[in-house]
């Protein structure tokens, strides 16, 4: 951010443009409208009269740019949803938010969703929260503690995509602690230990004031219930907590609140954060629970009043947003697919969920722990209880497409034309590519980019190379600045993202997974070109869920489990997940041959970058 760092609250430029944020969408009768963040959004209007005897479950999801609320019935049907924008500050590698602002946005979204879906607060029988894996700092009174250079106490959240702690991550990884084998061999600067170390080294006053460090989704459930029990999802995936330490305990006692026994004290001491061990790890979590476990006595009277709900409404232990997407879609398979694999436990291990938003997360589960270099995990019971989770990821996908489009000289004219036609930028670009294919007698759309290649590591490589210093590359640029050239660059970027996912899938399968089916959700999963390119490039069918809002559904499932409507998370997933459209890869062998060739170039781009990095390092030595 340029200029004075002390810019006014309302004067801060959001990381995601307002036009890319979703809005109120109660669902009964659907009408398609344009959606700038990824193709088409199903928009609808509440017309059915309320059924006062029904049970409704509320899911809340806090993403990078907005807080959203969704209401679902017992079968997982979306009754209505609404969103409210949230504030975000970006200054170089430092990206921050406010927990106070986020809670206000949640309350507004819940109120709007209930009103528009004609749902009374008494009908809501369970609540679940999901959020980005951002780091929240609060004092003993629960008040915000600044994590910002400028000391603004409102800015008490280090956002998940903040990369201020790259050096701290390198320092931690140099220790080669045994816990690192459970996060792909190295911590990412997007995980919490490097961020905590950065605060201790750079903001000593804030460090001394913090009473609780929490993942955002854990803070939301704490704010709602007063119970600071942490989720196995957040602690295992982002804090190096060893969830499998509870394996025997769970077998003997079942799923319940558990005293935190999975912290590796030696790890925290050797990286310089030994003070977090004090008070039985009070600042980072003294007790943990599996996702969906009922917290405290449910909603506190204060939180219930703010949300317009009933005190005591059960609240389930939270999930990271991407993992909630996994819970909301993992069992969304057509009967023909599920019948093809008789063993249900075996079948779920053949699937990978792509949660495609600002970034993309790649979720796969297995019965046995699989150590995969450069890929996070194996995480025990972090998403589906008693399964090991493998988590790949790309740090910038939706954000990268926004960047590519918005920084092109033709962007403004394209945006004006899209607005005049009442369609999204992506619909217009997809149509342009279809026309160009016919104009140029191209055998298929993908072939238009034979001379343009993109390495999408504009925010580093999370998986499977795990190189936060990797840079994005565009090969094949000319002086052409037309809308058609932008369409080609957009297509090449989509393909680059898909080649990155292919690299992750191949890498996982080479290390023990058997992934042959993809399920996709999130904003980008509403873009047909994005989906078809992924299916063609990876060679797997892609199943879409019946409901667009899979992350909200996953959060609502936590509420249903907490309310005892279902006996387990798996049972709730099977009851509330449902399949929609299936996208199949092209059967044309020429398409496969083309993408195989481009994939080789994609892999070479990174190798060339590493070689060039070495040459320059030697020159400056």
SEROFI-187795 format. One record per residue: x, y, z of N, C-alpha, C in turn; residue in three letters. Coordinates in steps of 0.2 Angstrom, whole numbers, plus 5000, padded with zeros to 4 digits. Layout:
! residues N
XYZXYZXYZAla
...
//
This chain:
! residues 621
500449945000500050005000500450065000Unk
500350114996500750174995500450225000Unk
500950275001500650335005500750325012Unk
500350365016500350355023500050295026Unk
500450255030500250195033499650195037Unk
499550255040498950265044498350295040Unk
498150255035497550275031496950265035Unk
496450305034495850295037495550225036Unk
495150195041494750135040494450125034Unk
494050175032493550175026493950185020Unk
494650215020494950235015495450175012Unk
495450125015495950065014495650035008Unk
496150015003495949984997495849914998Unk
495349874997495249804998495649764993Unk
495949704996496349664992495949634986Unk
495249624987494849594982494349654980Unk
494249664974493849724972493149704974Unk
492749754976492049754978491649714973Unk
491749724967491349694961491449614961Unk
491949594964492049524964491749484970Unk
491449524975491149494980490449464979Unk
490249414982489549384981489149424986Unk
488449424984487949464988487449414990Unk
486849444992486349404995486049364990Unk
485949294992485649254987485249194990Unk
484549214992484149164995483949114989Unk
483949054991483849004986483148964986Unk
482748974981482148934980482048924973Unk
481848974969481848974962482449014959Unk
482748974955483449004953483449044946Unk
483749094946483949134940484649144939Unk
484949134933485649144932485849214932Unk
486349234935486649304934487349304933Unk
487649354931488449354930488749354936Unk
489349324937489749324943490449334941Unk
490749394943491349414941491949364943Unk
491849334949492449294951492449224948Unk
492049204944492149134941491549104937Unk
491249144933490749114928490049134930Unk
489649084932488949104934488749084941Unk
488449124944488149114951487449104950Unk
487149054954486449044954486149094959Unk
485749134957485449184961484649164962Unk
484349174968483649154968483349194973Unk
482649184974482249224978481749184982Unk
481749194988481349154993480549164991Unk
480249114989479549114987479149064991Unk
479449014994479048964998478848995005Unk
478348975007478148995014478548955019Unk
478748985025479148955030478748895033Unk
479148835034478848785038479148785045Unk
478748805050478948815056479248755060Unk
479048695058479248635061479948615059Unk
480248645054480848625051481448635056Unk
482048595054482648605058483148635052Unk
483448695054483848725049484548735053Unk
485048725049485748725051486148785048Unk
486448825052486848885049487548875049Unk
487848885043488548885041488748955040Unk
489348975043489649035043490349025040Unk
490549065035491149055032491449125031Unk
492049135034492449205033493049185028Unk
492949215022493449215017493949275017Unk
494349285012494749335011494449405011Unk
493849405007493549475006492849485009Unk
492549425012491949435014491749385020Unk
491249395024490949355028490249325025Unk
490149265025489549235022489149195027Unk
488549195026488049145030487649105026Unk
487549045027487049005023486648965028Unk
486048955026485548915030485348855026Unk
485348795029485248725025484748685029Unk
484348645025483948595029484348535030Unk
483948485033484248425035484548385029Unk
484348395023484548355017485148395014Unk
485348455017485948495014485648545008Unk
485048555008484748595003484848675005Unk
485148715001485248785003484648825003Unk
484448855008483848885009483948965007Unk
484548985009484649055008485349075010Unk
485649125007486349145010486349225009Unk
486849245012487049325011487749335013Unk
488049385011488749405012488849475014Unk
489349485018489549555020490249565019Unk
490449625016491149635015491549645021Unk
492249625021492649635027493249675025Unk
493449715030494049755028494749715028Unk
495149745024495849715023496349765022Unk
496949755025497449805023498049765020Unk
498349795015498949765012499449815011Unk
500049795014500649835014501249795012Unk
501449785006501949735004501749665006Unk
502149635009502049565011501549555017Unk
501449615021500949615026500249625025Unk
499849575026499149585025498749565031Unk
498349615033498049615040497249625040Unk
496949605045496149615045496049625053Unk
495349635054495149655061494649605063Unk
494749575069494249525071493549555073Unk
493549615075492949655077492549665071Unk
492849695065492549705059492249635056Unk
492649585057492349515054491749495058Unk
491749505065491149485069490549525067Unk
490649585066490049635064489849615057Unk
490249595052490049575046489649505046Unk
489949465050489549395051488849405054Unk
488749455059488149465062487649495056Unk
487949535052487549565046487349515041Unk
487749475040487649415035487149365037Unk
487149355044486649305047485949335047Unk
485949395049485349435049484949435042Unk
485349455037485149455030484949385028Unk
485349335029485149275027484549245030Unk
484449255036483849235040483249265037Unk
483249335036482749375034482549355027Unk
482949345022482849335015482649265014Unk
482849215018482649145018481949135022Unk
481749185025481149175030481249125035Unk
481849125038482049075043482049115050Unk
481649095055481649115062482249095066Unk
482449135070483049115074482949045078Unk
482349035080482148975084482248915079Unk
482148915073482248865068482948835068Unk
483448885069484148865068484348815074Unk
484448755073484648705078485348695079Unk
485748715075486548705075486848755071Unk
487448775073487948825070488648795069Unk
488948815063489648795062489948855059Unk
490648855061491048915058491648885054Unk
491748915048492348905044492648965043Unk
493348965042493649035040494349015037Unk
494649065034495349065032495849045038Unk
496349015037496848995042497249065044Unk
496949115046497249175048497349175055Unk
497849215058498049215065497849275068Unk
497449255074497149315078497449315085Unk
497549385087497849395093497349435097Unk
497249415103496849445108497149445115Unk
496949495119497249495126496749455131Unk
496849465137496549425143495749445143Unk
495549505140494849525140494549505133Unk
494949475129494649465122494749515118Unk
495049575120495149635115495649625110Unk
495649655104496149645099496849675102Unk
497349635099498049665100498349665093Unk
498649725092498949735086499449695083Unk
499449675077499949635074500249675068Unk
500149735068500349785063500949825065Unk
501349845060501949885061501749955064Unk
501149975062500950045064500550045071Unk
500449985074500149985081499449995081Unk
499049995075498349995075498049935078Unk
497649945084497449885087496849845084Unk
496549885079496049855075496349795071Unk
496949805069497249755064497549705068Unk
497149655071497449605075497449535072Unk
497449535065497449475062497949475056Unk
498349425056498849415051498549365046Unk
498349395040497949355035498349295033Unk
498049235031498349175029498849185023Unk
498749235019499149235013499749285014Unk
499749315020500349355022501049325022Unk
501549355019502149315018502749355022Unk
502549395027503049425031503549385034Unk
503349315035503749275039504149225035Unk
504349245029504749195025505449175029Unk
505849225031506449215035506349175041Unk
505749185044505649145050505549075049Unk
505149065043505048995041505648955039Unk
506148995036506748965034507148945040Unk
507148985045507448975051507248915055Unk
506548905055506248845058506348785054Unk
506348785048506448725044507248705044Unk
507648755046508348735046508448685052Unk
508048685057508048645063507948575062Unk
507548555056507348495054507048455060Unk
506548485063506248455069505848395066Unk
505748345070505348285068504648305066Unk
504348355069503648375068503548395061Unk
504148415058504048445051503848385046Unk
504048325047503848275043503048265042Unk
502648295046501948295046501648355042Unk
502148395039501848455035502248455029Unk
502448405026502748395020503548405020Unk
503848415026504548415027504748485029Unk
504248535028504448605030503848645031Unk
503848695036503348745037503348795031Unk
502748815030502648875025502548935029Unk
502748995026502649055029501949075030Unk
501449035027500749045028500549005034Unk
500948965037500748925044500848975050Unk
500648955056500648995061501349005065Unk
501748945066502348955069502849015067Unk
502949015060503349075057503049145059Unk
502349145058502049215060502149225067Unk
502049185072502149195079502849215080Unk
503349185077504049205078504149275076Unk
503849285070503949355067503749405072Unk
503149395075502849445080503349455086Unk
503549395089504049395094504649435093Unk
504949425087505549465085505449535083Unk
504849555081504749625078504249665082Unk
503749635086503249675090503249655097Unk
503749665101503849635107503249655112Unk
503049725111502549745116501849705114Unk
501749695108501149655106501249585109Unk
501849555108501949485110501749475118Unk
501949525122501849525129501149535131Unk
500749565127500049575128499549525126Unk
499749485122499349425119499249375124Unk
498549365126498349305130498149245126Unk
497849255120497649195116497949215109Unk
498249165106498349165099497949105096Unk
497549125091497049075089496949085081Unk
496849025078496649025071495949055071Unk
495849095065495249135065494549095066Unk
494549035063493948995064493848975071Unk
494348955075494348945082494149005086Unk
494349065084494149125087493449135086Unk
493149125080492449135079492049085084Unk
492249025085491848985089491949005096Unk
492549025098492649055105492249115106Unk
492149165101491749225102491049205102Unk
490849155099490149135100489949095106Unk
490449055109490249015115490649025121Unk
491149065121491649075126492049015128Unk
492048965124492448895125493048905120Unk
493648905122494248915118494548845116Unk
494148795116494348725114494548735106Unk
495148705104495348715097495148655093Unk
495148665087494948615082495548575080Unk
495448505080496048465077496248485070Unk
495748515066495848545059496348595059Unk
496248645063496748705063497348695066Unk
497348655072497948645076498448595072Unk
498148545069498548495066498848525059Unk
498448565056498648585049499048645049Unk
498948685054499348755054499748765060Unk
499748725065500148735071500648685073Unk
500748635068501148575070500948535075Unk
500248535077500048495082499948425080Unk
500148375084500148305081499548265083Unk
499048275079498348245081498348175082Unk
498848135079498748065080499048045087Unk
499248085091499348075098498748055102Unk
498148075099497448055102497147995099Unk
497547955095497247895091497047845096Unk
497447825101497247775106496747805111Unk
496747865113496247895117495547895114Unk
495547915107494847915104494647845103Unk
495047795102494847725102494447695108Unk
494747725114494547705121493947745123Unk
493947805122493447855125492947885120Unk
493047875113492647905108492847985107Unk
492448015103492648085101492348135107Unk
492748175110492548215115493048275116Unk
492948315120493548365122494148325125Unk
494648345122495248305124495848355127Unk
496148345132496748385134497248375129Unk
497548435127498048435122498648405124Unk
498748345120499348305121499848295115Unk
499648335110499948325104500448385102Unk
500548435107501048485106501748455107Unk
502248465103502948445104503348505107Unk
503448505114503748555117504448575115Unk
504748525113505448525111505448575105Unk
505048565100504948605094504948675096Unk
504448695100504348765102504948795105Unk
505248755110505848785113506448795108Unk
506548745104507148755099507048815094Unk
506348835092506348885088506248955091Unk
506248955098506249015101505649035104Unk
505148995104504449005106504248965112Unk
504748945117504648905122504148935127Unk
504049005127503549035132502849015130Unk
502748985124502048965122501848905126Unk
502348865129502148805132501848815139Unk
501948885142501748895149501048885150Unk
500848865156500148865157499748805153Unk
500148755152499848695148499648715141Unk
500048765138499948785132499348835131Unk
499248865137498648905137498548955131Unk
499048985129499049035124498849005117Unk
499048945116498948915109498448855109Unk
498148835115497648775115497848725121Unk
497448725126497448675131497048615130Unk
496548625126496048565124495948575117Unk
495848515114495648505107495048465106Unk
494748465100494148425098494148415091Unk
493748355089493648345082493148395079Unk
493148405073492648455070491948435071Unk
491548475073490848465074490648445082Unk
491148435086491048425093490748485096Unk
490148475100489848535103490248565108Unk
490248635108490748675112490348705117Unk
490548705123490348735129489548725130Unk
489148775131488448775132488048795126Unk
488448805120488148825114488248905114Unk
487848935110487849015110487749045116Unk
488249095118488149135124487549175123Unk
487249205128486649255127486849315123Unk
487449335124487749395121487749385113Unk
488149325112488249305105487549295101Unk
487149255105486449245102486049305100Unk
486049355105485749415103486049455097Unk
486749455097487049485091486849455084Unk
486749385085486649345079485949335077Unk
485449355082484749345081484549275082Unk
484949235086484749165087484649155094Unk
484549095096484349075103484949055107Unk
484949085113485549055118485548985119Unk
486148955119486148885120486148845113Unk
486048875108486048835101486748805100Unk
486748745099487348705098487848735093Unk
488448735095488948765090489548705090Unk
489648685083490148635082490848665082Unk
491348625084492048635083492248655076Unk
492648705075492648735068493148695063Unk
493148725057493548695051493848755048Unk
494448745045494748795040494248795034Unk
494248855031493748855025493748805020Unk
494448795018494548745013494348675015Unk
494448655021494248595024493548585025Unk
493148645026492448645026492148625019Unk
492548655014492348635007492448565006Unk
492948535009493048465008492448425011Unk
492248445017491648415021491048425017Unk
490948475014490348495010490248465003Unk
490848435001490848404994491048334994Unk
491448304998491848244998491348184996Unk
490748184999490248134997489748144992Unk
489948204988489448224983489548184976Unk
489448114976489648074970488948044968Unk
488948044961488348004958488247934961Unk
487647904961487647834963488047794958Unk
488047804952488447764947489247754949Unk
489447814952490147814954490247784961Unk
489847794965489847754972489747684971Unk
489347664967489147594966489747554963Unk
490147594959490747564955491247534960Unk
491347574966491747544971491347524977Unk
491347464978490847434983491147454991Unk
491747454992491947474998491947554999Unk
491547575003491447655004492047685007Unk
492447655011493047675014493547685009Unk
493547635004494047634999493847684994Unk
493247694992493047744987493247814989Unk
493147834995493247904997494047914996Unk
494447864997495147874996495447884989Unk
494947874984495047884977494947964975Unk
494648004979494448064977494948124980Unk
494948174976495248234978494748294977Unk
494748334983494248394982494748454981Unk
494548494976494848554974494348614977Unk
494648654981494248704984494548764981Unk
494248794976494548844971494248914972Unk
494648954976494449024977494949074975Unk
495149114980495749154980496349114979Unk
496449064982496949004981496548944980Unk
496948894979496548824978496948774983Unk
496448744986496748684991496548624988Unk
496948574989496848504986496848454992Unk
496248424993496148384999496048314997Unk
496448265000496348194999496448155005Unk
496048105006496148065013496347995011Unk
496647965016496847895016496847865023Unk
496747795023496747765029497447755032Unk
497947755028498647745030498947815030Unk
499447835034499747895033500247895028Unk
500247945023500747945018501148005018Unk
501748005019502248055019502448075012Unk
502248135010502348165003502748225003Unk
503348225001503848285001503448344997Unk
503448405001503248464998502448464998Unk
502148415001501348425002501248415009Unk
500748465012500648465019500248395021Unk
500448375027500148315030500748265030Unk
500548205032499848185034499548205040Unk
498948235040498648265046498048215048Unk
498148185054497648135057496948175059Unk
496448155057495748175059495648255058Unk
496048285053496048355053495448375048Unk
495148325045494548345041493948295042Unk
494148235040493648175041493948135047Unk
493548125052493848085058494148015056Unk
494648005059495047945058495347925051Unk
495347975047495647975041496248025041Unk
496848005037497348045037497248095031Unk
497348155032497248205026497948225023Unk
497948225017498448255013498148325010Unk
498548375011498348445008498848475004Unk
498748474997499148514993498848584992Unk
499148624988498848694987499248734983Unk
498848784980499148834976498948904979Unk
499448944981499349004985498949064981Unk
498949064974498649114971498349084964Unk
497649074964497349054958496849104956Unk
496249114960495749164958496149234959Unk
496549244964496949304964497349314958Unk
497649264956498049274950497649294944Unk
497149254943496749274937496449344937Unk
496249374943496149444944496649484943Unk
497249464945497849504944498049514936Unk
498049454933498149454926497649494922Unk
497049494923496549534920496549604921Unk
496549624928496549694930497149734928Unk
497749704927498349734925498449734918Unk
498049714914498049714907497749784904Unk
498049814899497849874896497149874893Unk
496949814891496249804888495749784894Unk
495949784900495449764905494849814906Unk
495049874905494449924907493949924901Unk
494149924895493649914889493249854890Unk
493649804892493249734892492749734898Unk
492949764903492449774909491849814907Unk
491949864904491449914901490949874897Unk
491249834892490849794888490449744891Unk
490749704896490449654900489849684904Unk
489949744907489449774911488849794906Unk
488949824900488449844896488049784894Unk
488349724893487949664891487749624897Unk
487849644903487649614909487849544910Unk
488549534908488849474909489549484912Unk
489849424915490449434918491049444914Unk
491549464916492249464912492349394910Unk
492249344914492449274912492049254907Unk
491349264907490949244901491149274895Unk
491349344895491549374889492149344886Unk
492649334891493349304888493249234886Unk
492749194889492649124886492349134880Unk
491849174879491549184872492049204867Unk
492549254869493049274864493449224862Unk
493649174866494049124865493749074860Unk
493049064861492649014857492649044849Unk
492549114849492549144842493249144839Unk
493849154843494449144840494649074838Unk
494349024841494548954839494248944832Unk
493648974830493348964824493749014819Unk
493849074821494249114816494849094814Unk
495249054818495949034817495948964815Unk
495348934814495248864812495748814817Unk
495648834823496048794829495648734830Unk
496048674831495648614832495248614838Unk
495448644843495148654850495348714853Unk
494948744858495148804861495848804864Unk
495948754868496648754871497248764867Unk
497148744860497748754856497848824854Unk
497448874856497548944855498148964858Unk
498448934863498948954867499648914866Unk
499648894860500348854859500948894859Unk
500848954859501449004860501549034866Unk
501049024871501049064877501049014883Unk
501549014887501548974893501649014900Unk
501248984905501249024911501448974917Unk
501948994921502048964927501749004932Unk
501248984936500749024940501049034947Unk
501649034948501949044955502049114957Unk
501549154956501649224957501649244964Unk
501449194969501449204976501849144979Unk
502349124975502749064977502348994975Unk
502748944977502448874976502348844982Unk
501648824984501548794990501648714989Unk
501348694984501448614983501548604975Unk
501848554973502248504978502948524979Unk
503248584976503948604976504048634983Unk
503548664986503648704993504148754992Unk
504148794987504648854987504348914987Unk
504248954993503949014993504349074989Unk
504949054987505249104983505149094975Unk
504849044973504649034966504249094964Unk
504449114958504149174954503749154948Unk
503249194947502849174941503149194934Unk
503049154929503349164923502849164917Unk
502849214913502449214907502949214901Unk
502849164897503249154891502849164884Unk
503049204880502749214874502349274873Unk
502649334876502249394876502549434869Unk
502049474867502149514861501949584863Unk
501949634858501749704859500949704858Unk
500649654856499949654856499649664863Unk
499149714863498849734869498049734868Unk
497849694863497149694862496749644867Unk
496049654866495649604871495749534869Unk
495849524863496049454861496649424864Unk
497149474864497749444867497649434875Unk
497249474878497049464885496749394886Unk
496249384881495949314881496449264881Unk
496949264877497449214876497849204883Unk
498049264886498449264892497949234898Unk
497349254898496849224903496849144902Unk
496749124896496749054895497449014897Unk
497949044895498649014897498749014904Unk
498449064908498449064915498049014918Unk
497449004915497048944918497348884917Unk
497648874911498048814910498648804914Unk
498948854916499548854920499348824927Unk
498748854929498448834936498348754936Unk
498048734930497848664929498448624929Unk
498948644926499548604925499848594933Unk
499748644937500048644943499648594947Unk
498948594946498548544950498748474947Unk
498848464941499148394938499748374941Unk
500248424942500848404946500748384953Unk
500248414956500048394963499748324963Unk
499248314959498948244958499448194957Unk
499848204952500348154950500848134956Unk
501048194959501548184965501248144970Unk
500548154972500248124977500148044975Unk
499948034969499847964967500547924967Unk
501047964965501747934965501947914972Unk
501647944977501847924984501247894988Unk
500847854985500447814988499647824987Unk
499447884985498747894984498547864978Unk
497847854977497547824971497047864968Unk
497147934967496647984965496447974958Unk
495847964957495547954950494947994949Unk
494748034954494148074953494248144957Unk
494048194954494048264957493348284958Unk
493348324964492748354965492948434966Unk
492548474964492748544964492148594967Unk
492348644971491948694973492248754974Unk
491948814975492148874976492048914970Unk
492248984970492049024965492249004958Unk
492948984957493148964951492848904948Unk
492548864952492148804950491548824946Unk
491348884946490748914942490948934935Unk
491548924933491848944927491948884923Unk
491548874917491548804913492248804910Unk
492548854908493148844904493748824909Unk
493748854915494148824921494148754922Unk
493448734923493348664924493548614918Unk
493348634912493548584907494248584905Unk
494648644906495348634905495648594911Unk
495448594917495648554922495548474921Unk
494948464918494748394917495248364911Unk
495348404906495748384900496448374902Unk
496748424906497448424908497548364913Unk
497148354918497248304923497048234921Unk
496548234916496248174914495848134918Unk
495548174923495048144927494348184927Unk
493848144928493148174928493148224934Unk
492748274934492648324939491948324941Unk
491748314947491048314950490948374953Unk
490448404951490148464955489648454960Unk
489648484966489048464970488448494968Unk
487848474971487248504969487148574971Unk
487448584977487448654980488048694978Unk
488048754976488648794975489048804981Unk
488648814986489048844992489248784997Unk
489748754994490048694998490348705005Unk
490748765005491048785011490548805016Unk
490048835014489448855019489148785021Unk
489048745017488748675018489148645023Unk
489848635022490248605027490248635034Unk
490148705034490148735041489448715044Unk
488948715040488248695043488248625045Unk
488648575042488648505044488948505051Unk
489448545052489648545059489148565064Unk
488648615063488148625067487648565068Unk
487548535062487048475062487348415067Unk
488048405067488348355071488348385078Unk
488448445079488448475086487748465089Unk
487248475085486548465087486348395088Unk
486748345087486548275087486048255082Unk
485948295077485548275071485848215068Unk
486448205067486848155065487348125070Unk
487448065070487848035075488648045074Unk
488848065067489548075066489548115060Unk
490148145059490248185053490148155047Unk
490448095046490348055040489648045038Unk
489248025044488448015042488148075040Unk
488348135043488048195041488248215034Unk
488948205032489148215025488748175020Unk
488648105021488248065017487548085016Unk
487248115021486548135021486448205018Unk
486948255019486848325016487248335010Unk
487748295008488048305001487648274996Unk
487648304990487348274984487648304978Unk
487748254973488048274967487648314962Unk
488048354958487748394952488048374946Unk
488248414942488548404935489248374936Unk
489348334931490048294930490348324924Unk
490948344924491348364918491848314916Unk
491748284910492248234908492848254904Unk
493348224904493948254900493848234893Unk
494148274888494048254881494248194879Unk
493948154875494148094872494648094866Unk
494748164864495148174858495848164860Unk
496148114857496948104858497348164857Unk
497148204852497548264850497548314856Unk
497048314860496948364866497448334871Unk
497448274872497948244877498648254875Unk
498848244869499448254866499748324867Unk
499248374865499448444866499548464873Unk
499148444878499248454885499848424888Unk
500048364886500648334888501248374886Unk
501248394880501748434877501848504882Unk
501248534883501348594886501548584894Unk
501348534896501448514903502248504904Unk
502548474899503348474899503648534899Unk
503348584895503648654895503448684902Unk
502848674905502748704912503248674917Unk
503448614917503948584922504548614921Unk
504748624914505448654912505448724915Unk
504948764915504948834917505248844924Unk
505048804928505248804935506048784936Unk
506148734932506848714932507348764929Unk
507148804924507548854921507548914926Unk
507048924930507048974935507548964941Unk
507548894943508048874948508748884945Unk
508848864939509548874936509748944935Unk
509248994933509449064933509549094940Unk
509249074945509349094951510049074954Unk
510249014952510948994954511449034951Unk
511349054944511849094940511849164943Unk
511349194945511349264948511649264955Unk
511549204959511749204965512549204965Unk
512849164960513549154959513849224957Unk
513449254953513749324950513749374956Unk
513349374961513349414966513649394972Unk
513949334972514349304978514949344979Unk
//
